[in-house]
Amino acid sequence: MYKVFIDQKPILIVGHEDLSTKIETLHIDDVLNVPEDIWLKPFTNADPLQIVCGSPEVEFSRIFSNHKLVEAAGGVVRSAYGYLIIKRNGLWDIPKGKMDNGETPQETAVREIEEECGIESPKIEDSITETYHVYKNGNKAILKKTYWYFLSYHGSQQLTPQKNEGITDALWMSEQQMYAIRENTYGSINEVLDVYKKHFLD
């Protein structure tokens, strides 16, 4: 199964064995006939749209074959001060960024967190999940794959937001405060928070 966020709305590409009867469903033939109309349907993070097909991997590759793949990494950072949250372009976010050539996802996650928040040596503890989302860069359609990690941090409480990357604030939040950002963040970030809560907090 693949989950892809398009305009903050999740689309599930599933095989028949993972089909949910509780979610609005399109069959792959419908996607072939009306590829543009799919994205106009009123689906949400709580009520996604699913596309059922014989091979999710094959159809995922076909549907997004005209998109450039960009890989990124970031993570949920926990310290004695709370959880590390940033505000980027007016929305709450988790620090992350694009992979440089030759980097592993883990190296990217640590580097981007350090650069975006002004801290040193956060330590990766575990993998959380991977997310996909689609956006436009000029006339180019981009499919962004982000690797997410859970990290611990034992350094200074002081944070320095990377303002040239559109980050206006970086702060430590309590668990309750972190989950309160849901109404002013990205769909893929809520996905990360949900998976983190399920596997590391519940």
C-alpha positions in Angstrom: 0.0 0.0 0.0 1.1 3.6 -0.7 -0.2 6.8 0.8 0.4 9.9 -1.1 -0.6 13.4 0.0 -1.8 15.7 -2.8 -2.8 19.2 -1.6 -2.6 17.8 1.9 -5.2 15.2 1.0 -4.2 11.5 1.3 -4.7 9.0 -1.5 -4.2 5.3 -0.8 -3.1 3.0 -3.6 -4.0 -0.5 -2.4 -4.3 -4.1 -3.5 -7.5 -6.0 -3.3 -6.3 -7.7 -0.1 -6.0 -4.3 1.7 -9.2 -2.8 0.4 -11.3 -1.1 3.1 -15.1 -1.0 2.5 -15.3 2.1 4.8 -13.4 4.4 2.4 -14.5 5.8 -0.9 -13.0 3.7 -3.6 -11.9 4.2 -7.2 -10.8 1.3 -9.4 -7.7 1.7 -11.5 -9.8 1.9 -14.7 -11.5 5.0 -13.3 -8.0 6.6 -12.8 -7.1 5.9 -16.4 -10.3 7.6 -17.6 -10.3 10.7 -15.4 -6.8 11.3 -14.0 -7.4 15.0 -13.3 -10.8 14.7 -11.7 -9.5 12.4 -8.9 -7.7 15.2 -7.1 -10.9 17.3 -7.0 -12.8 14.9 -4.8 -13.6 16.0 -1.2 -11.4 13.6 0.7 -9.5 14.4 3.9 -6.9 12.9 6.2 -9.6 11.3 8.3 -11.5 10.1 5.2 -9.0 9.4 2.4 -9.6 8.2 -1.1 -8.4 4.7 -2.1 -7.5 3.5 -5.5 -7.6 -0.3 -5.7 -5.5 -2.2 -8.2 -3.8 -5.5 -8.8 -0.3 -4.3 -8.1 0.1 -1.1 -5.9 3.8 -0.9 -6.7 3.2 -0.9 -10.5 0.3 1.5 -10.4 2.2 3.9 -8.0 5.0 4.0 -10.5 2.6 4.6 -13.4 0.5 7.2 -11.8 3.5 9.3 -10.8 5.7 8.5 -13.8 5.8 12.1 -14.9 6.9 13.4 -11.5 10.5 14.0 -10.5 11.4 12.1 -7.3 13.0 14.1 -4.6 14.2 12.5 -1.4 14.3 14.1 2.1 14.7 13.2 5.7 13.9 14.6 9.1 12.5 13.7 12.5 10.8 14.0 15.8 13.3 15.2 18.3 12.7 14.7 22.0 14.8 16.2 24.8 14.3 17.1 28.5 12.9 20.4 27.2 10.1 18.7 25.1 9.7 18.1 21.4 11.4 20.2 18.7 8.8 22.0 16.5 9.4 24.7 13.9 7.2 27.2 12.1 7.9 27.3 8.4 6.1 29.6 5.9 3.3 30.2 8.5 2.7 26.5 9.3 3.9 24.3 12.1 6.4 21.7 10.9 8.9 19.1 11.9 12.5 19.8 10.9 13.5 18.1 7.6 15.2 18.7 4.3 16.4 17.4 1.0 19.1 14.8 0.8 22.5 15.8 -0.6 24.3 13.6 -3.1 26.0 10.7 -1.3 24.1 11.1 1.9 22.1 8.5 3.7 18.6 9.4 5.0 20.0 9.2 8.5 22.8 11.6 7.7 20.3 14.0 6.1 18.0 13.9 9.0 20.7 14.9 11.5 22.2 17.5 9.3 18.9 19.2 8.5 17.8 19.3 12.1 21.1 20.8 13.1 20.9 23.4 10.3 17.2 24.3 10.7 17.2 24.6 14.5 20.8 25.4 15.5 21.5 22.4 17.7 24.3 19.9 17.6 24.4 16.1 17.5 20.8 14.8 17.8 20.9 11.0 18.0 18.8 8.8 15.9 17.0 6.2 18.1 14.6 4.6 15.6 12.8 4.9 12.3 9.2 6.2 12.4 7.8 6.0 8.8 8.2 7.3 5.3 5.8 9.7 3.6 5.1 10.8 0.1 3.6 14.1 -1.0 3.2 15.9 -4.4 3.8 19.5 -5.1 4.7 21.8 -8.0 8.0 23.6 -8.6 7.3 26.0 -11.4 6.0 23.7 -14.2 7.6 20.6 -12.7 5.6 18.0 -10.8 7.5 16.7 -7.8 7.0 13.5 -5.8 8.8 13.9 -2.5 9.7 10.9 -0.4 10.6 11.8 3.2 12.3 9.4 5.7 11.3 10.1 9.3 13.2 9.2 12.4 12.8 9.5 16.2 15.8 11.3 17.7 17.0 12.1 21.2 18.9 15.3 22.1 20.9 16.2 25.2 22.5 19.5 24.4 21.6 23.1 25.0 18.0 24.3 25.2 18.8 27.3 23.0 17.5 27.1 19.4 18.3 29.2 16.3 15.7 29.0 13.5 17.2 29.0 10.0 15.4 32.1 8.7 16.7 31.9 5.1 14.7 28.6 4.8 11.5 30.3 5.8 11.7 29.2 9.4 10.5 31.9 11.6 10.4 30.0 14.9 11.9 26.9 16.6 10.8 25.9 20.0 10.4 23.1 22.4 6.8 21.9 23.0 5.2 19.5 25.4 3.6 16.4 24.0 0.2 18.0 24.4 1.3 21.2 22.6 2.9 19.2 19.8 -0.4 17.4 19.0 -2.3 20.6 19.2 -0.5 21.8 16.0 -2.6 19.4 13.9 -5.0 22.2 12.6 -2.1 24.3 11.4 0.3 21.9 9.8 0.7 19.6 6.7 -1.2 16.4 6.2 2.0 14.4 6.0 3.2 15.8 9.3 0.0 14.6 11.0 0.7 11.2 9.5 4.2 11.2 11.1 2.7 12.3 14.5 0.1 9.6 14.3 2.6 6.9 13.6 5.0 8.2 16.3 2.2 8.2 18.9 1.1 4.7 18.0 4.6 3.2 18.2 6.4 5.3 20.8 3.7 6.7 23.1 0.7 4.4 23.3 
